[in-house]
Amino acid sequence: MKTLSFPSLFVLTSFFLGAIQLHVSNAQLNATFYSNTCPNVSAIVQNVIQQALQSDPRIGASLIRLHFHDCFVDGCDASILLDNNGTLRSEKDAAPNTNSARGFDVVDKIKTAVENSCPGIVSCADILALAAESSVSLSGGPSWNVLLGRRDSKTANQAGANTSIPAPFESLSNITAKFTAVGLNINDLVALSGAHTFGRAQCRLFSSRLYNFSGSGNPDPSLNTTYLATLRQICPQNGSTTALANLDFTTPNTFDNNYFSNLQTNQGLLQSDQELFSTPGAATISIVNTFSSNQNAFFQSFAQSMINMGNISPLTGTNGEIRSDCKKVN
């Protein structure tokens, strides 16, 4: 999961602009966009991901993260997939993505399979949205009707990726501001954070919580002490910064609501996870409690929040293009 301190005026302006764009895009994207031109696109995407999951149980979480990191930078336009060229600075090299964003090879396989079936029809941005849904449903989570009709950007925004994507060591107020800036609310924030019910995170993203939280020389006081000992074994003080820990230590490859139960026992891996429950007086606490006690409520909210996120400022109509290769503009 493009770090921040928005001036309040910018947040306000972005929110209202975002609200206008969201309203417009809802009318433009629809679940049957490819029903005549590429009716099997969902099945094609799901088949490639199903094969990828057999050798890489992390891939589902990696693919949904690509969609998330794409949408938070200038909307869901597949800009995250573009490689560097002479004039374009890739978002892949932005701090939230470099040496951590993955799954690009699977996106390329999906694109090839889709092009073989219906060339020049389906955008890379829509492939990311479909891949996120398949990744969740194939891992035991909810399914939803993905709204489609996005087109692909012809440019990337590396600077935007560095400032707009929520970071795992940010405060809840900063992350809330980033969600607000793209028209998403507190419920969306908690629901979408629930994607951390599967996947992995590198030690470098949370090791400060284990040894030197906020420069205190001590661990994060909100961290369960038994869990702390376990994490220190995975991430010793001078060990590998890229060693991996499960985001959900209970059911690491299954999409369920255990993530929220973990927060209630102070066993959230990332600071941004635990703050949803451990920030005094936060509006997120009651939502965590609801999702922990009612998996169906979480699934319903998650599906709706994924649709909401997928509606962030899409390129439609004659804007953008349908890339033939997701890694480069036509």
Disulfide bonds with the S-S distance in Angstrom:
Cys38-Cys118 1.81
Cys71-Cys76 2.03
Cys124-Cys326 2.12
Cys203-Cys235 1.97
